Amino acid sequence: MLTRRLKRIFQNDGQTLIVAFDHGLTEGPAKGMEAPAGILMKLAASGADAILTSYGIATRFTDEIAALGLILRLDVGGTKLGKMGPGSQYFRVEDALRIGADAVAVSAFPGTPQEKETLETLAKVIMEAHQWGLPVMAEMQPGGFDAGPDVCTPEAIRLSARIAAEFGADWVKVPYTNQFKQVVQSCYVPAVMLGGVRVNDQRRLFEMVWDAKHAGAAGIAVGRNIFQADDPGAVVKALEAILHQNADVDEACVIYDQAHASFNKSGPVSGSFRE
């Protein structure tokens, strides 16, 4: 059962293009997420493999995400109206099973005051999920979400990825580093690159994804750099080409430009909040 569910997320080439669409849990109607239906349809049609999202999105937009592997986030780190930080588990493995999720996700924060608490949550979720053959993605954020490069170092990322593997995670989501090869070599489960802060230069995003893939990454889990782009569908098409078609950065840029030109002619996919 666990292997079958993983095949809904990772393709036969071992790669996955996960769109992180869980930001509404903390930011509400973040830029690019105001009207979910249209953007979700576009992401699915453009070549995304899976979506990491909230219980609300997963249950209210079932048609729009039906073609995608579904990863349900179980923990939340507070909202931007309060004090955001390392999260607490609000949703259960049973909730994910009830809505047909293919995997669940939780975060852990090595090197922070919440290290022990978040690792305990990770272990608890892995034990419960594996009883039902449900895979777990561990999102490892050494130093926390806002940690700078002096804290979130390549060595800290490498260490955090291995810790998640030792806890039993089926794959890990970790920040990009130009030493991603060392991360992969010391982590015996698949490692995917998280998107991080918004990158205004599309080529720079493609360069990071190409570099991570060729260092051994099993794909990406990218959010703002997709759904906040001028043309999210064009970004997905280009990233899909890098991950699944072995396109290089120049080829990805051409694919993006062509798709974006078509987008400019036809206009964005319309969509609105569901009642």
VOTIPA-424155 format. One line per field, with one value per residue (C-alpha): residue in one letter; x, z, y. Coordinates in pm, 1 decimal, padded with zeros to 6 digits, m for minus. Layout:
r = A	...
x = X	...
z = Z	...
y = Y	...
//
This chain:
r = M	L	T	R	R	L	K	R	I	F	Q	N	D	G	Q	T	L	I	V	A	F	D	H	G	L	T	E	G	P	A	K	G	M	E	A	P	A	G	I	L	M	K	L	A	A	S	G	A	D	A	I	L	T	S	Y	G	I	A	T	R	F	T	D	E	I	A	A	L	G	L	I	L	R	L	D	V	G	G	T	K	L	G	K	M	G	P	G	S	Q	Y	F	R	V	E	D	A	L	R	I	G	A	D	A	V	A	V	S	A	F	P	G	T	P	Q	E	K	E	T	L	E	T	L	A	K	V	I	M	E	A	H	Q	W	G	L	P	V	M	A	E	M	Q	P	G	G	F	D	A	G	P	D	V	C	T	P	E	A	I	R	L	S	A	R	I	A	A	E	F	G	A	D	W	V	K	V	P	Y	T	N	Q	F	K	Q	V	V	Q	S	C	Y	V	P	A	V	M	L	G	G	V	R	V	N	D	Q	R	R	L	F	E	M	V	W	D	A	K	H	A	G	A	A	G	I	A	V	G	R	N	I	F	Q	A	D	D	P	G	A	V	V	K	A	L	E	A	I	L	H	Q	N	A	D	V	D	E	A	C	V	I	Y	D	Q	A	H	A	S	F	N	K	S	G	P	V	S	G	S	F	R	E
x = 00000.0	00280.1	00456.7	00133.9	00068.0	00423.1	00370.2	00096.7	00364.6	00691.8	00694.6	00872.0	01188.3	01203.3	01128.7	00838.5	00712.6	00518.2	00340.7	00340.7	m00002.0	m00033.8	00055.3	m00308.1	m00289.7	m00075.3	m00119.1	m00484.3	m00543.1	m00176.6	m00087.1	m00157.4	m00391.1	m00684.2	m00904.6	m00789.8	m01001.8	m00842.6	m00482.1	m00527.8	m00670.1	m00381.8	m00120.1	m00271.6	m00298.8	00059.6	00236.0	00252.6	00269.3	00139.2	00017.3	00104.3	m00195.3	m00441.9	m00747.6	m00971.0	m00822.9	m00817.6	m01185.9	m01327.7	m01141.5	m01149.8	m01220.4	m00940.6	m00675.3	m00811.3	m00525.5	m00257.7	m00103.6	m00233.2	m00005.0	m00194.0	m00015.4	m00094.6	00083.0	00044.3	00281.8	00035.3	m00094.4	00055.6	m00191.2	m00016.8	00326.5	00428.5	00678.8	00735.4	00400.7	00175.7	m00015.5	m00378.0	m00484.8	m00462.0	m00351.7	m00715.2	m00819.7	m00576.9	m00700.6	m01063.8	m01014.8	m00798.3	m00460.0	m00161.2	00079.2	00106.3	00359.4	00494.7	00783.1	01066.9	01309.0	01649.8	01861.0	01567.5	01408.9	01127.5	01360.7	01250.1	00880.0	00875.1	01082.9	00841.8	00554.5	00742.4	00804.4	00443.5	00304.7	00542.5	00445.9	00073.7	00087.8	00295.8	00039.8	m00191.8	00063.5	00056.4	00385.6	00526.4	00719.4	00939.7	01001.2	01325.3	01403.4	01729.7	01716.3	01354.2	01184.0	01365.1	01711.9	01987.9	02274.5	02490.2	02246.8	02088.5	02427.3	02491.1	02609.4	02293.4	02078.6	02274.7	02240.1	01867.7	01793.1	01969.6	01786.7	01453.3	01560.0	01661.8	01318.5	01162.0	01040.1	00970.2	01122.4	01250.5	01194.1	01494.5	01627.0	01843.3	02218.0	02485.3	02619.4	02303.1	02509.0	02645.6	02289.6	02175.9	02482.0	02427.2	02046.3	01920.3	01565.1	01467.7	01536.8	01340.3	01431.0	01194.5	01132.2	01212.0	01170.9	01038.7	01296.9	01223.0	01454.3	01295.9	01631.1	01775.4	01493.6	01558.9	01931.3	01869.9	01630.1	01865.5	02158.8	01965.5	01838.9	02182.2	02316.9	02071.2	01755.1	01436.1	01245.3	01111.0	00835.1	00793.9	00525.6	00562.5	00799.8	00515.6	00182.8	00310.7	00478.5	00333.4	00246.6	00240.9	00154.1	00456.9	00682.1	00541.1	00590.6	00955.0	01018.9	00848.1	01084.5	01389.4	01270.6	01108.6	01250.6	01613.9	01592.4	01880.3	01839.1	01844.8	01581.8	01367.3	01385.0	01268.3	00979.5	00884.5	00899.1	00686.8	00426.2	00422.5	00372.4	00072.1	m00056.5	m00031.8	m00240.8	m00513.3	m00511.0	m00509.1	m00743.5	m01036.6	m01145.9	m01321.4	m01374.5	m01632.2	m01942.4
z = 00000.0	00088.5	m00243.4	m00440.3	m00273.9	m00336.1	m00706.5	m00702.5	m00610.5	m00761.7	m01130.8	m01283.7	m01328.8	m00951.0	m00978.2	m00847.3	m00904.8	m00592.0	m00573.0	m00213.6	m00169.8	00207.7	00274.2	00334.7	00671.1	00802.7	00552.7	00451.0	00096.1	00011.6	m00323.5	m00596.6	m00376.8	m00353.7	m00590.7	m00563.5	m00833.2	m01137.1	m01024.9	m00914.0	m01251.8	m01427.6	m01210.7	m01270.5	m01645.3	m01675.5	m01551.0	m01171.5	m01013.0	m00663.7	m00431.2	m00067.4	00077.5	00358.7	00466.4	00342.5	m00007.8	m00030.3	00057.7	m00124.3	m00453.4	m00515.1	m00888.3	m00951.2	m00780.8	m00871.9	m01115.5	m00859.6	m00581.3	m00254.5	00041.5	00342.9	00587.4	00943.9	01136.3	01141.6	01277.6	01380.3	01163.9	01050.3	01283.1	01581.1	01652.3	01378.7	01457.2	01455.8	01424.4	01629.6	01493.9	01434.4	01193.3	01230.3	01013.9	01019.5	00862.4	00575.5	00521.1	00526.6	00240.9	00033.7	00078.4	m00069.8	00198.3	00491.7	00578.3	00902.1	00975.3	01222.9	01331.4	01437.4	01613.5	01758.5	02106.9	01951.4	01823.0	02067.9	02040.9	01659.7	01634.4	01876.4	01647.5	01344.9	01514.3	01630.5	01284.1	01116.2	01352.5	01308.3	00931.9	00865.6	01048.2	00757.8	00476.5	00446.2	00345.4	00537.9	00405.5	00666.4	00598.1	00778.2	00853.1	01048.6	01256.9	01163.4	00862.5	00892.4	00959.8	00767.4	00583.3	00894.4	01068.1	00777.5	00649.9	00404.9	00698.6	00898.3	00598.5	00549.2	00916.4	00924.8	00618.4	00768.1	01098.9	00916.2	00744.8	01078.9	01217.4	00934.7	00696.3	00346.7	00190.6	00305.2	00192.6	00262.7	00163.7	m00144.2	m00105.1	m00371.6	m00188.6	m00243.5	m00354.1	00000.1	00134.7	m00098.5	m00041.0	00333.7	00324.9	00230.6	00146.8	m00140.4	m00082.8	m00258.8	m00276.3	m00118.1	m00301.9	m00026.1	m00063.9	m00382.1	m00662.0	m00910.4	m01176.8	m01337.2	m01474.3	m01123.4	m01012.2	m01307.0	m01228.9	m00868.2	m00970.4	m01242.2	m01001.1	m00726.9	m00967.4	m01108.4	m00754.2	m00689.6	m00565.4	m00626.8	m00731.6	m00580.4	m00356.4	m00464.1	m00360.4	m00396.5	m00689.1	m00876.5	m00762.7	m00724.7	m01066.1	m01347.0	m01524.9	m01286.9	m01564.3	m01769.1	m01465.5	m01405.5	m01771.2	m01755.1	m01424.6	m01553.6	m01851.6	m01624.3	m01391.4	m01632.2	m01977.1	m01882.1	m02019.4	m01936.6	m01807.6	m02152.8	m02280.3	m01973.7	m02037.1	m02396.1	m02278.4	m02023.8	m02280.9	m02529.6	m02271.8	m02130.5	m02476.3	m02525.4	m02182.2	m02272.7	m02584.5	m02418.3	m02071.9	m01734.3	m01640.6	m01457.2	m01121.8	m00809.2	m00453.3	m00410.6	m00216.2
y = 00000.0	00241.8	00180.1	00223.3	00557.2	00676.4	00605.6	00866.7	01120.9	00999.7	00911.2	00610.3	00817.4	00866.6	01239.2	01444.9	01797.1	01886.9	02221.0	02347.0	02504.7	02501.2	02864.6	02958.1	02781.7	03066.2	03350.0	03319.7	03448.6	03490.2	03645.8	03393.8	03188.3	03429.6	03226.9	02864.0	02696.0	02856.9	02828.6	02467.9	02368.4	02537.4	02367.7	02024.4	02081.1	02208.6	01895.9	01903.6	01557.8	01627.4	01898.0	01963.9	02139.0	02195.8	02000.2	02282.0	02292.4	01912.0	01879.7	02183.1	02153.8	01780.7	01807.0	02055.1	01839.7	01495.5	01426.3	01511.6	01309.4	01452.3	01527.9	01660.9	01888.5	01788.1	02065.8	02442.7	02704.8	02972.5	03256.3	03584.3	03760.1	03607.1	03470.3	03231.6	02961.8	02586.5	02416.0	02195.4	01898.7	01992.5	01717.4	01341.3	01053.3	00938.7	01269.2	01212.6	00858.0	00967.2	01215.8	00982.0	01150.1	00969.7	01095.9	01334.1	01602.2	01742.4	01979.2	01953.6	02224.5	02096.1	02355.8	02550.6	02551.5	02345.8	02073.4	01803.8	01887.3	01884.1	01567.6	01397.6	01496.9	01364.6	01028.9	01001.7	01073.7	00827.2	00546.6	00610.2	00662.2	00351.7	00139.1	00222.7	00216.2	00595.3	00763.6	01059.6	01357.2	01525.3	01892.4	01969.9	02334.5	02363.8	02680.2	02750.6	02906.9	03238.6	03097.6	03269.3	03098.5	03116.5	02876.6	02689.4	02574.0	02288.4	02077.0	02156.9	02062.3	01739.0	01651.5	01732.9	01521.5	01221.5	01266.6	01252.5	00930.4	00781.9	00870.1	00670.3	00939.9	00810.2	01119.1	01455.6	01812.1	02034.4	02376.9	02416.5	02420.1	02422.5	02118.7	01914.1	01616.1	01578.4	01594.2	01316.1	01096.4	01085.4	01051.8	00707.1	00819.9	01050.8	01419.8	01692.8	02059.6	02310.3	02635.1	02881.5	03255.5	03411.3	03431.1	03709.4	03565.5	03256.8	03145.5	03139.0	02907.4	02676.8	02676.4	02570.7	02294.0	02166.3	02170.4	01990.3	01725.1	01654.6	01636.6	01354.1	01525.9	01329.5	01639.1	01958.1	02093.3	02455.5	02702.7	03079.6	03048.0	02878.9	03020.6	03377.9	03381.8	03591.4	03267.5	02969.1	02724.9	02824.6	02779.5	02430.5	02334.8	02442.1	02265.5	01950.7	01955.0	01974.1	01699.1	01454.0	01535.8	01608.6	01962.1	02192.5	02547.0	02708.3	02466.2	02530.7	02904.2	02852.1	02634.1	02898.4	03180.6	02987.1	02891.5	03244.2	03393.9	03168.0	03269.6	03637.7	03577.8	03373.8	03531.2	03358.4	03075.5	03222.6	03089.9	03197.5	03095.5	02825.2	02906.2
//
